[in-house]
Structures are given as C-alpha cells and as structure tokens.
Amino acid sequence: MPQQSDSATFDPKARTVVVISGAAARGPYEAAALAQVLPALFGNDLSRVVLLGTSAGAINAALWAAQLGQGAQAADVGAKVKGVWAEITQRRVFTTLSA
C-alpha cells in the first residue's frame, strides 16, 4: 500500500482546475484575487489551467480565457480583467431604453 503524506504539494505542471463562484459583488474581488494568484502560481503558462465559473465567476473565466487565447501575458490579463470590473457602473447596468 502506498504511503500517504499529510502535506499537499503544488505542481504547476499538473492540470489545475480553478472554480470561481458567482454573485455580482464577488466579481471584482475575484478578478483582483485571480490577477495576483494565477501569475504567482503559473507565471505565463496557464495552458494546463481550467477556469470554471458561474455568474460573475463565469465572466471572469471568460475574460481570462479570451485574453490568454490571444497570447497576452498573465499579469496584463489580470490588469485588463480588473479594468473591466472598474468600468461597470450602476448606470451602465440599469439603463432605460429610449424609444
């Protein structure tokens, strides 16, 4: 029987799944956290990272995937995703349509 270890080790070369929860208020917080955590753990090689999210988390996952698919650097992607959330205002979300 293989011996079990009490401590987990992080292997950036293994496939990693990052699950990002929903709720609109969490979106900007998660964007800022991901901007720090993902480059710190993986550098610019996020090819083995799977981003899964729901609601605001899905928005963050999609924004990251779109930018990384274009070959952007992870730190730059983090800044752009945070910028998207910084531009979202109540007026932009709740607006009336003119006839």
N, C-alpha and C positions, 0 to 999 in steps of 0.2 A: 504494500500500500504506500502511495507517495506521501511524503511528509508535508504537512500543511504549515504555512507561515502565518504568523499573526499580523504581519505588516504587509500592506499592499504596495506594489511598486508601479510607477507610471512609466509606460513605454510609449514615447511619442511616435514610434514606427508602427504600432498596432492600430487597428481600426478603432476609432473612438466615436461614440455617439453622444452628442450634446443635445439634451432635451430642454427646450426653452418654454416656460409656462406662458399662459395667456394673462389677460387683464390689461386694459389700456394703460393704466397708471404704472405698470411694471415695464412697459416697453422702453422708455428712455433709460430707466435704471439698468435693465438687461443689456441695452445697447452699450452703455458705458462699461459695464462689467465685462462683456464679451470683448470690447476693444482693448482691455487690459489682459484678460486671461488667455485668449486664443493666441495672440502673438508671443506671449511669455511661454506658453507650453509648446507651441508648434513652430515658432518662427514664421517663415513664409510658406511652409509646406503643409497646407491643410488638405492635401489630396486624400488623406485617409480619415478625414473627419466628416461625419454625417451630422448635419444640423436638422433637428426636428423641432417643430414648434406648433403651437396652437394660438389663434387670435394674434395678439401683439407679438408673441414669440414667433409665429409663422412669418410675420412681416420682417422681423429681424433676421430670421433664417434666409428668407428670400433675398433681402438686401445684401447680405453677406455672400450668398451664392452667386448673385448676379455680378457683383464686383470681382469676386475671385475668378469667375469664369472668364473675365476679360484680362486676367493676368496681373491684377493690382497687388500691391504689397499689403500684407495683413494689417500693419499699423495704419496705412492710408485708408483701407476699407473701414476699419473701426472708426476713424475720424469722420468718414462720409456718412456712415450709418448714424452716428450721433448727431450729425448735422441735419439729417432728415427729420429726426425727432425734434430738434430745436426749431425747425420751421413750422411744425404743426401747432396751430393756434386754435382756440375755440371758434373763432370766426371762420377759419378755413374748414372746420369740421361741420359746424352748424350754420349753414348759409341758406338763404331763401333764393328760389329761382325766380327771375323776372320773366314776365310774360312777353 
